[in-house]
Amino acid sequence: MASSSSSGLTFKLHPLVIVNISDHYTRVKSQTNATQQQPPNNATHQQQQQQPRVYGCVIGIQRGRTVEIFNSFELLYDPSSHSLDRAFLEKKQELYKKVFPHFYILGWYSTGSDAQESDMHIHKALMDINESPVYVLLNPSINHAQKDLPITIFESELHVIDGIPQLIFVRSSYTIETVEAERISVDHVAHLKPSDGGSAATQLAAHLTGIHSAIKMLNSRIKVLHHYLLAMQKGDIPCENSLLRQVSSLLRRLPAIESEKFQDDFLMEYNDTLLIAYLAMFTNCASTMNELVDKFNTAYDRHSRRGGRTAFI
């Protein structure tokens, strides 16, 4: 497998594709775990430990040298013959053509840590639909040290290996492209209440943790630029005017926090937040007191019926 592609194509990947692949894999894995309840032998247990693989097609638009992947749909795969259900594929393609007439099948997707030899059979089978399909691979393994998305896009190129021309997978770079509807959807998914019944405090802690991580990453990137500029000022590295202009443009976008207006706005928002917190606390205390009074009246009414007294409250 070559390190990078030489086709010169620019790939733009939409978040909907990543969400679809992740959802497809999660459902298949949950169904696989649900059907494996019996304690297996060693050979079967090792087989169960392997992550399941899912397959599907990616659709989108190609404008010149720019390939934009908008959506995806699932496919039926036969592991014994390493082939896809073509009848199912053609039916899904026909249905999507009715809804998205401008979208074409750009390639396919799967899950795994890296491309396998059997993947080339599926890749070649799709060449009658698209002569140069793309292969989107999602790595479902969780790596907390990894900062990049676990998504790899492969292209196929014809290379001569040992005097024999062969198709091999090569990696291609990509960027994440979003539209307004996708940004709203991703933000909604990110703020969904946890399924384990997490409280509002848990959601707030998760939200603040995300903000802290973003600020920490921004701080580390600014430190890299700062060290680079210091090295350039000392003459350790050559001066590049184009890069300096980019750094200057980036710094102008950063909010200026050492200003009187920022301090006033910050203190006003901070006081509003404290006020809302105090009001919520008073409301909670008033609700608790009302419940206590109701319980006291209920208990005292029962006692007064037996003793002939009137209610105290």
N, C-alpha and C positions, 0 to 999 in steps of 0.2 A: 504494500500500500504506500503510495507516494505521500509526501508530507503535505503538500498544498496543491490546489488546482491552478492550471495555467489558462483556463478558458476566458478569464476576464469578465465573467458574469457577476452581477451584483444581486445578492439575495436579501430580500426583506421578509421577515417572518412575523406574522401577527400572533398576539397572545392566545387567540381562540384556538389555534392549532395546538399549542402546548397544553392548554386546558383539556381539549378533546382527547389527546393522547394519554395524558395523566389520568383522566376519568376512565378511559377504556381499560387501561392497565389495572387501576384500582378495582374495577368491577370484576374483571377476570380473576385477579388474585383473590378477592373475597369469595367468589364462587368456588375456586379451586380449594381454598382452605376449608370451606363449609362441607365439601364432599369428602374430605380426607379426615374423618373422625376416628377411624380404627388405628390402633398402634401398629405401625408398619415394621417390617424387618429391616435389616441394615441397608440392603440394596435399594429397597423402595424408599427408605427414609432419606438416603442421599439424593434420590431422584426428586423427592418432594422439596428438598432444600433449594433446588434450582428455581430461579425466578421464571415465571411464565412469560412468554413472549406474545405480543399482540401485533396485528398487522392492519394496515389501512392505506388509503390513498390521500394525497394532498392535492388540493385544487387551488387555482389562482389565475393570474394573468402574467404574461411576459410581454413587456414593452421594450423592444430593442435588446439591449444588454442587461436590462433590469428584470428580475424575476421576483414577483410578489406573491407570497403564499398566504391566502386568506383563510381557508377552511380545510376540513378533512372529514372523511367518513370511514367507517370500519369495513373490513373485508373478511371473508371466510377463507381460512388457510388449512390445507391438508398437510400435516407434518410428514406423513409417510412418503408422499411424492414430491414434497417441497414445491407445491404449486398452489395457485389461488383459484377460487371458484369464479371462472370467467363469466358464467351466466349471471351470478350475483353482482359482479362488477359492472357488467353492461347495463343491468337493470338500475343500479344505483346511479350510474353515469347519466342514464336517460332521465331519471327523476330530478337530479341536480341541474340538468340542462334546462328543465322547465322553469326552475326557480331562479337560477343564476345562468342566464344564457351566455354571458361573456366569460365565464370561468371554464378553464380546461384542466384536465388531469396533468399535473406537472411531475408527478412521481408517486412515491409511496413512503410509508413510515413504519417503524418497528421500534422495539425496545431491546436494550442490552447494553453491555459495557463497551462493545466494539463491533464493527462489521465482521460477519462470519462468511465462510466460503459458500455456504448454502444460500446466502442472501443474493449472490450474483445470479442464481437461477431465477429468482423472482424479478430481479432487475432486468434481465434479458427478456423475460416474458412480457414486460410492460413496454418494450421498445416498439411494438407494433402500434401502440397508442400514442406514445411520445418517443421520438427517436433518441432523445437525450434526457431520460428521466432523472430526477433528483431523489436522493435517499435521505430522509430525516430520521435520525436515531436519537431516542430519549434514553438516558441512563437512569433507571429507577433507584439505584443504590444511593443511599443518603451519605453525603460526605460534608461534614460540618465545616471543614477547612476550605472547601471549594467556594469561591466567590462568584464564578461565572455560572451561567445556566447550564444544566446537564444536557444540552442539545448540540448535536453535531450534524452538519449537512454535508453529504457526500455527493460527488459527481463521478461519472465513469469516464475513463480515458483509455485509449488504446496504446499500450506500451509493448515494446519488443523485449521479451525476457527469454534469455538463452536461445535467441534466434527464432522465437515463436511469438507472434503477436497475440497479446492477451488483454482483456478488459480488466482493469483494476479500479478500486475505489480510491478517490483522492478527496481530501478535506477542502471545504470551501468556507470562507468567512461569511458572516451574515450580520444584519442589524435587526433590532426589534422595531417594528412599525405599528403604530396604534392609531385608531380613529376615536372620536369622542365616545361613541357607544361602547367600545371595548374598554376604554378607561373607566367609564362608569360601572361597567359590569365587573371588572377586576377589583375595583374599590369596594363594590358591594360584597363580593365573595370574601375579600380580606376582612370585612367587618361583620361577617356572619357570626351568630352566637354559637359557641362550641356545643357539640352534640352531647357532651357529658354534663350539661347543665351548669356550665361555668357562670359565675356571677358577673355583674357589671364591673366589679373591681378587677376580676381576672381579665376581662376584655380591655379595661383601661391600662392594666399593667402590660399586656401584650402590645397595645398601641404605643405606649411610652417606650417600651423596649425597642420597637421598630424605629421610632424617631431617634432614639439614642444610637442605634446602630448606623443609621443614615448620617447623623452628625459626626460620629466617630470615623466613618469612611471618608466623609468630606474633609475632616481635619487631616487624615493621613495623606490624602491627595494634595492638599495645600502644602503640607510639609515637604512632599516630594518636589513640588514646584519651587519652594523656597530654597531647598538644598541645591537644586539645579541652577537657580539664579545666582546663589552665592558662589558656586563653582565657576560660573561664567564670568562673574565679576572679578574673581581672583585670577582668571586666565587659565584655569585648569582645563577648560573645554572651550572650543571655538564659539564665537558669538554668531548666532543665527537671527537675523532681523525678522524673518517671517515667523519664527517661533516666539520671539518677543512680542510681536503684535498679537498673536493668539493668546499669550498669557495676559497681556494688558486688557484685551477684550474680555477674557474670562474674569479678571479681577473686578472689572466694572460691573459685572452682573451680581457679584456678591453683595449682600445687604450691608450697609454701613451701620454698625451698632453703636459706635462711639459718637452719638449725636444727642442733642437735647430732645428732639422730637421722638427718637426711639425710646428714650428713657420715660418720657411722658406716656407714650402709647403702651409701653410695657407695664408700667405701674398701674395704668387704668385697667388693662386687661387682667392683671394680677389681682387687683382689688375686686373686679367683677367676678372673677373665679372664686375668690374667698367668700364673697357675698352669696353666691349661689350655693356654695358648700354649707354655709351657715343656715341658709333658708331650708335646705334639704334636711339638715340636722334638726331644726326646730319643727319641721313638718313631721319628721319621724317621731320625735318626742311627743308631739301633740297626739299623733295617732296611737302611740303606746298608752298615753294617759287616758284617751277615750276608751280603749279596750279595757283598761283596768277599772274605770268607772262603771262600764257596762257589766263587767263581771261582778263588781261589788254590789251593784243594784240588784242583779239577779240573785246573788246569794242572800242579801239582806231581805229581799221580798219573800223568799222562801221562809226565812226565819221569822218575819213579821206575821206571816199567815199562821204559824204555829203559836206565836206569843201574843198576837193581837196588837202589835205596834205598827206605827206608820213608817213609811220609807224615810231614810235619813237624807238621801239625795234625790 
